[in-house]
Each structure stands twice: as C-alpha cells, then as structure tokens.
Amino acid sequence: MIDTAYRATLLALYQFSIMLGILLLPVALAVRRAGLQMPMDRVIERLGTAYENAA
C-alpha cells in the first residue's frame, strides 16, 4: 500500500515538474539570455529516475 502511494506521488511530482518546465520556458529563455541556467532538467531527470527505480 505504501509502495503504491510512493509511486503515485513520484509520478504526480514528475508530471508536475514537466508541466512547470513547459510553463516556465519563456522565463528560462530570458534567464539563458542573461547567461544563467535554470536547473529544471536536473529536477525532471532525478524524479524520472526515482520513479523508474520505484516501479
């Protein structure tokens, strides 16, 4: 039961981080022009790996 809840939570966080990354794309492009980088790719990759390991 706890494993199912853990996997469901990870999936929801993974999907939310992808949606957030898409919504923040204009901001990320502006930040990139300023010479900085947003860490959204690392967040999405870590959540995806955690979900794959839990499944």
C-alpha positions as CSV (number, residue, x, y, z in Angstrom):
1,M,0.0,0.0,0.0
2,I,2.8,2.4,0.9
3,D,4.7,1.5,-2.2
4,T,1.7,2.3,-4.4
5,A,1.3,5.7,-2.7
6,Y,5.0,6.3,-3.1
7,R,4.9,5.5,-6.8
8,A,1.8,7.6,-7.3
9,T,3.3,10.6,-5.5
10,L,6.5,10.3,-7.6
11,L,4.5,10.1,-10.8
12,A,2.5,13.2,-9.8
13,L,5.6,15.1,-8.9
14,Y,7.3,14.0,-12.2
15,Q,4.3,15.1,-14.3
16,F,4.1,18.4,-12.3
17,S,7.8,19.1,-12.9
18,I,7.4,18.6,-16.6
19,M,4.3,20.9,-16.7
20,L,6.2,23.5,-14.6
21,G,9.2,23.3,-17.0
22,I,6.9,23.9,-20.0
23,L,5.2,26.8,-18.3
24,L,8.5,28.4,-17.3
25,L,10.0,28.0,-20.8
26,P,9.7,31.8,-21.6
27,V,11.4,32.6,-18.3
28,A,14.1,30.0,-18.9
29,L,14.9,31.5,-22.3
30,A,15.1,35.0,-20.8
31,V,17.4,33.7,-18.0
32,R,19.5,31.9,-20.5
33,R,20.0,35.2,-22.5
34,A,21.3,36.7,-19.2
35,G,23.9,34.0,-19.0
36,L,22.3,31.9,-16.3
37,Q,20.7,28.5,-16.4
38,M,17.6,27.1,-14.7
39,P,18.0,23.6,-13.1
40,M,14.7,22.2,-14.4
41,D,16.4,19.5,-16.4
42,R,18.1,18.1,-13.3
43,V,14.8,18.1,-11.4
44,I,13.0,16.2,-14.1
45,E,15.8,13.7,-14.6
46,R,16.0,12.9,-10.9
47,L,12.3,12.5,-10.5
48,G,12.1,10.3,-13.6
49,T,15.0,8.1,-12.3
50,A,13.3,7.8,-8.8
51,Y,10.0,6.8,-10.4
52,E,11.7,4.2,-12.6
53,N,13.6,2.8,-9.6
54,A,10.3,2.6,-7.6
55,A,8.4,0.9,-10.4
